[in-house]
Amino acid sequence: MKFLNTKSFSLYILLVGIPVFAAAQSVTTVNGASSNSIPTAVQFLNITPDSRSGAMGDAGVALSPDANDNYWNPAKLAFLENNHNISVSYNPWLRHLVPDVSLSFLSYAYKVDERNTLGLSLRYFNLGSIQLIDQNQIDQGVYTPNEFSVDVAFARKFGENLSLGLQARYIYSNFNNGAFVTGSGQGNKAGTAFAAGASVFYTQPYGDNKTFSFGANISNIGTKMSYTDNGPYYFLPTNLKFGVANTWAVDDLSKVTVAFDINKLLVPTPPIRDADGNIIKGHDDNVSVPAGIFQSFGDAPGGFSEELKEFTLSPAVEYMYIDMFAVRAGYFYENPQKGGRHYLTTGFGIKYKDYRFDFAYLVASQQNSPLANTLRFTLSANFGGVSNASTAANK
């Protein structure tokens, strides 16, 4: 029988982000939040994958469209101007806690015609290396757990200003190779799930060289996930994003965009229980997925005031010069009682012909945040003009 050594077991719990081990010190979950956040499986699904939004406080639902909207808002894909759009991102993750965890994201969008666009994306979360030992403390090698998701999206434009999007997602989460056990028996098989999402995007020019945009995206509506043969089952991080953005053309060469996103997990808040496990405040969180989504708007043990604390806020700004150089900044805020992430972000983008490079840097206190000095790198390319696309949808 193989086991985790103590150090590796603590790392395992950190990466899983599910409360299966009580430690004296605070536990950090996969997405960088503290252990008082609402627990879900596969938290990597809600980590910002690209550098543009990563530099803008994790805002992206209503920004101008690009290939990364397979994540942010699939409905925006219908407004892409090129037939082929591809983007690849790499994020070293939680570098102050573990040296070899990373998130990679590959996204592609194909404009079928003037109204319809297909999207594909792959998200891969490498959870670093975990050392295995047997009961005699003999080294049994190193295992590298991982998680990934594969997405297929479809977006359709309705008129000149509105589009809708649908998305299907397969999720795979594997924290061990089946050869070791933990004290709780957690993690003796890979978890799999299927999820769906729906989104909307509206954009409207107004005044002199101004554009207002609105977006909303509900994602990860899917089956619960388990890492053992007999449960327990954990909710996926079903998430609701709302966002607005406004762009002003300052002059013929430059423009400024201001954006603001609001996010909420549509997952039941765990109730407060007594020593016997009886609920003394809040609601039972052992419910179905549809019931959990509706319950999440009014089940916080602290009432409405606590419910408001479950929203995260992301204000951001972007300055673009001659559509070739961009400077960005933003702020992300999460209430300390619901995860406690709050940090400034900044970054830049450079475009040359059909290629664009984006970089993001997360500014946070190293003493207080495991996300301090997080870096993101994204390379994007666009090919083919819309004139090559079929216009049958408009006939």
C-alpha positions in Angstrom: 0.0 0.0 0.0 1.3 3.5 -0.9 0.7 6.6 1.1 1.5 10.3 1.0 4.2 11.6 3.2 3.1 14.4 5.6 4.4 17.2 3.5 2.9 15.9 0.3 -0.4 15.1 2.0 -0.7 18.7 3.1 0.0 19.8 -0.5 -2.6 17.3 -1.7 -5.2 18.9 0.5 -4.2 22.3 -0.6 -4.6 21.4 -4.2 -7.9 19.4 -3.8 -9.5 22.4 -2.1 -12.1 20.2 -0.5 -12.3 19.9 3.3 -11.0 16.3 3.9 -8.3 17.1 6.4 -8.3 19.3 9.4 -5.1 21.2 9.8 -4.1 23.6 12.6 -3.1 26.3 10.1 -5.2 27.9 7.4 -5.7 26.0 4.2 -5.5 27.7 0.8 -7.7 26.3 -2.0 -6.8 25.8 -5.6 -8.1 29.3 -6.7 -6.1 31.1 -4.1 -8.9 31.7 -1.7 -8.8 30.9 2.0 -10.5 27.8 3.4 -13.6 29.8 4.5 -14.8 30.1 0.9 -17.8 28.0 -0.3 -16.4 24.5 -1.1 -16.7 23.1 -4.6 -14.9 20.6 -6.7 -12.7 21.6 -9.7 -12.1 25.2 -8.6 -9.6 25.6 -11.4 -12.6 26.2 -13.7 -13.1 29.7 -12.2 -9.4 30.7 -12.5 -8.9 33.5 -15.0 -6.9 31.9 -17.9 -5.9 34.8 -20.1 -3.6 37.8 -19.7 -6.0 40.5 -20.9 -8.6 39.9 -18.3 -6.0 38.8 -15.8 -4.6 42.4 -16.1 -8.0 43.9 -15.6 -9.0 42.5 -12.2 -10.5 39.4 -13.7 -13.1 41.4 -15.7 -14.0 40.1 -19.1 -17.7 39.4 -19.6 -18.4 42.6 -21.7 -15.0 43.5 -23.1 -14.5 43.5 -26.9 -14.5 39.9 -28.3 -11.5 37.7 -28.7 -10.8 33.9 -28.8 -10.7 33.7 -25.0 -14.4 34.3 -24.8 -14.8 30.5 -24.9 -14.2 31.1 -21.1 -15.6 34.6 -20.5 -18.7 34.8 -22.6 -19.2 32.5 -25.5 -22.0 34.7 -26.9 -19.3 37.3 -27.8 -17.7 34.9 -30.3 -20.5 35.8 -32.8 -18.9 39.3 -33.0 -15.4 38.2 -34.0 -14.2 39.9 -37.2 -11.9 37.1 -38.4 -12.7 33.6 -39.6 -10.0 31.9 -37.5 -9.1 33.0 -34.0 -6.7 31.2 -31.7 -5.2 31.9 -28.3 -2.8 30.1 -26.0 -2.1 31.1 -22.4 0.2 29.9 -19.6 -0.1 30.8 -15.9 2.4 29.7 -13.2 0.1 29.3 -10.2 0.5 29.7 -6.4 4.2 30.1 -6.8 4.7 31.1 -3.2 3.3 27.8 -2.0 4.3 25.3 -4.6 6.8 25.7 -7.4 5.4 23.5 -10.2 1.6 24.2 -10.4 0.4 25.8 -13.6 -2.7 26.5 -15.7 -2.6 26.3 -19.5 -5.5 27.4 -21.8 -5.9 26.8 -25.5 -8.9 28.5 -27.2 -10.1 28.5 -30.9 -13.0 30.1 -32.6 -14.2 29.6 -36.2 -16.6 32.1 -37.7 -19.0 29.9 -39.8 -20.8 32.9 -41.4 -21.9 36.5 -40.5 -24.1 35.2 -37.7 -22.8 31.9 -36.4 -19.5 31.0 -34.7 -18.1 27.8 -33.2 -15.7 27.7 -30.3 -13.4 25.0 -28.9 -11.2 25.2 -25.8 -9.0 23.1 -23.6 -8.0 24.0 -20.1 -5.3 22.0 -18.4 -4.4 22.3 -14.7 -1.1 20.7 -13.7 -1.1 20.2 -9.9 2.7 19.7 -9.5 4.4 16.6 -8.1 3.4 14.6 -5.0 5.8 12.1 -3.4 4.5 8.6 -2.6 5.8 6.5 0.2 4.8 3.1 1.7 4.1 2.2 5.3 7.8 1.7 5.9 8.6 5.3 4.7 10.3 4.0 1.6 10.1 6.2 -1.5 7.6 4.9 -4.0 8.1 7.5 -6.7 6.4 10.8 -7.6 2.9 11.3 -9.1 1.7 14.3 -10.9 -2.1 14.9 -10.5 -4.0 16.9 -13.0 -7.4 18.3 -14.1 -8.7 19.4 -17.4 -11.8 20.5 -19.2 -12.8 20.4 -22.9 -15.4 22.9 -24.2 -17.6 23.2 -27.3 -19.5 26.5 -27.8 -21.9 27.9 -30.3 -22.8 31.6 -30.7 -25.4 33.2 -32.9 -25.9 36.9 -33.6 -29.4 38.3 -33.6 -29.5 41.6 -35.5 -26.6 44.0 -35.3 -26.3 44.3 -31.5 -27.3 41.1 -29.7 -25.9 37.6 -29.6 -26.6 34.4 -27.5 -24.3 31.5 -26.7 -24.4 27.9 -25.6 -21.6 25.8 -24.2 -21.0 22.1 -23.3 -18.1 21.0 -21.1 -16.5 17.7 -20.1 -14.5 17.8 -16.9 -11.8 15.4 -15.7 -10.2 15.6 -12.3 -7.5 13.1 -11.1 -5.6 13.6 -7.8 -3.9 10.2 -7.6 -2.9 7.2 -9.6 -5.0 4.8 -7.6 -2.1 3.3 -5.8 -2.3 5.2 -2.5 -4.9 5.9 0.1 -5.4 8.7 2.6 -6.8 8.4 6.1 -10.3 9.4 4.9 -10.2 7.3 1.8 -10.6 10.4 -0.3 -9.4 10.5 -3.8 -9.3 6.8 -4.8 -10.6 7.5 -8.3 -10.7 10.2 -10.9 -13.7 12.5 -10.9 -15.6 13.2 -14.1 -18.6 15.5 -14.9 -20.5 17.1 -17.7 -21.7 20.7 -17.6 -23.4 23.3 -19.7 -23.7 27.1 -19.9 -25.6 29.9 -21.5 -24.6 33.5 -22.2 -25.7 36.8 -23.7 -23.9 39.8 -25.2 -25.3 43.2 -26.2 -23.2 46.0 -27.7 -24.4 49.4 -28.9 -22.5 52.4 -30.4 -23.8 55.8 -29.2 -22.9 59.4 -29.3 -19.5 60.4 -30.9 -17.3 57.3 -31.0 -18.6 55.7 -27.9 -19.7 52.1 -27.4 -21.6 50.5 -24.5 -21.6 46.7 -24.0 -23.3 44.3 -21.6 -22.7 40.6 -21.0 -23.8 37.8 -18.8 -22.7 34.2 -18.6 -23.8 31.3 -16.4 -21.4 28.4 -16.6 -20.7 25.0 -15.0 -24.3 23.8 -14.6 -23.6 20.1 -14.4 -23.5 16.9 -12.6 -21.9 16.6 -9.1 -18.5 15.1 -8.8 -17.1 12.4 -6.5 -13.6 11.1 -5.9 -14.7 7.8 -4.2 -16.9 4.9 -5.2 -19.5 5.8 -2.6 -19.4 9.6 -2.5 -19.5 12.2 -1.1 -20.5 14.3 -4.1 -19.4 17.9 -4.5 -21.0 20.7 -6.5 -19.2 22.0 -9.6 -18.4 25.8 -9.3 -21.6 26.9 -11.1 -20.9 30.6 -11.6 -22.9 33.7 -12.7 -21.1 36.6 -14.3 -22.5 40.0 -15.1 -20.4 42.7 -16.8 -20.6 46.1 -18.4 -18.0 48.0 -20.5 -17.9 51.4 -22.0 -15.3 52.5 -24.7 -14.5 56.1 -25.6 -12.4 57.2 -28.6 -10.2 59.9 -27.1 -9.0 60.9 -30.5 -8.1 59.3 -33.8 -5.3 57.3 -32.3 -6.4 56.3 -28.8 -9.3 54.9 -26.9 -10.2 54.1 -23.3 -12.4 51.2 -22.0 -13.8 51.0 -18.5 -15.3 47.7 -17.4 -17.0 46.3 -14.3 -17.8 42.7 -13.6 -19.9 41.1 -10.8 -19.6 37.3 -10.0 -21.5 34.9 -7.8 -21.2 31.2 -7.1 -24.5 29.5 -7.6 -23.7 26.9 -5.0 -25.4 26.3 -1.6 -23.7 27.9 1.4 -22.9 25.3 4.1 -25.2 25.7 7.1 -24.0 26.1 10.7 -24.4 22.8 12.6 -24.1 21.8 16.3 -21.9 19.1 17.7 -24.4 16.5 16.7 -24.6 17.6 13.1 -28.0 19.3 13.4 -28.6 22.5 11.5 -28.9 25.5 13.8 -28.7 28.3 11.1 -28.9 28.2 7.4 -30.3 25.6 5.0 -29.4 22.0 4.2 -26.8 22.0 1.4 -27.4 18.4 0.5 -29.7 19.2 -2.4 -29.9 18.6 -6.2 -28.1 20.9 -8.6 -31.2 22.8 -9.8 -32.3 23.3 -6.2 -28.8 24.4 -5.2 -28.7 27.1 -7.8 -32.0 28.7 -6.7 -31.1 28.1 -3.0 -27.8 29.9 -3.4 -29.5 33.3 -3.6 -31.0 33.1 -0.1 -29.4 30.4 2.1 -26.5 32.2 3.8 -26.7 31.6 7.6 -26.2 35.3 8.2 -29.1 36.3 6.1 -29.2 39.0 3.4 -26.1 40.8 4.6 -24.0 37.6 4.3 -25.6 36.9 0.9 -24.2 40.1 -0.4 -20.7 39.1 0.7 -20.8 36.2 -1.7 -20.5 38.6 -4.7 -17.0 39.4 -6.1 -16.3 42.8 -7.8 -13.9 43.6 -10.6 -13.5 47.2 -11.8 -11.0 47.7 -14.6 -9.6 50.1 -17.2 -7.8 49.7 -20.5 -6.0 52.3 -22.7 -5.4 51.4 -26.3 -3.1 53.3 -28.7 -3.5 53.0 -32.5 -4.9 49.5 -31.9 -1.4 48.2 -31.4 -0.4 48.9 -27.8 -2.5 48.5 -24.6 -2.0 49.3 -21.0 -4.4 47.8 -18.4 -5.2 47.8 -14.7 -7.9 46.4 -12.4 -8.9 45.4 -8.9 -10.4 42.2 -7.7 -12.4 42.1 -4.4 -13.8 39.1 -2.5 -15.1 39.5 1.1 -12.7 38.1 3.8 -15.5 35.9 5.1 -16.0 34.3 1.7 -12.4 33.6 0.5 -10.7 36.9 1.1 -9.0 37.4 -2.2 -8.3 41.1 -3.0 -5.5 42.3 -5.2 -4.5 44.9 -7.9 -3.6 43.7 -11.4 -1.8 45.3 -14.2 -0.4 44.4 -17.6 0.1 45.3 -21.3 -0.6 44.1 -24.8 1.3 44.4 -28.0 -0.3 43.8 -31.4 1.6 43.3 -34.7 -0.4 42.5 -37.8 -2.5 39.4 -37.0 -0.6 38.6 -33.8 -1.0 39.8 -30.2 1.0 39.2 -27.1 -0.5 40.0 -23.6 1.1 40.0 -20.2 -0.5 40.3 -16.8 1.0 40.8 -13.3 -0.9 40.4 -10.0 0.1 42.8 -7.3 -0.6 41.5 -3.8 1.1 41.3 -0.4 3.4 38.3 -0.2 2.6 38.0 3.5 -1.1 37.9 3.0 -1.7 36.4 -0.4 -0.5 33.1 -2.1 -1.3 34.8 -5.4 1.3 37.5 -5.0 3.4 38.1 -8.1 1.3 35.8 -10.3 2.2 36.1 -13.9 0.2 35.4 -17.0 1.3 35.1 -20.7 -1.0 34.9 -23.7 -0.3 34.7 -27.4 -3.1 35.2 -29.9 -3.5 35.2 -33.7 -6.4 35.9 -36.1 -6.6 34.7 -39.7 -9.0 35.1 -42.5 -11.4 38.1 -43.1 -15.1 37.8 -42.7 -15.5 38.4 -46.4 -14.5 34.8 -46.9 -17.4 33.6 -44.7 -20.7 32.5 -45.9 -23.5 35.1 -45.8 -26.3 32.6 -46.2 -27.6 33.5 -42.8 -28.4 37.0 -44.0 -30.3 35.9 -47.1 
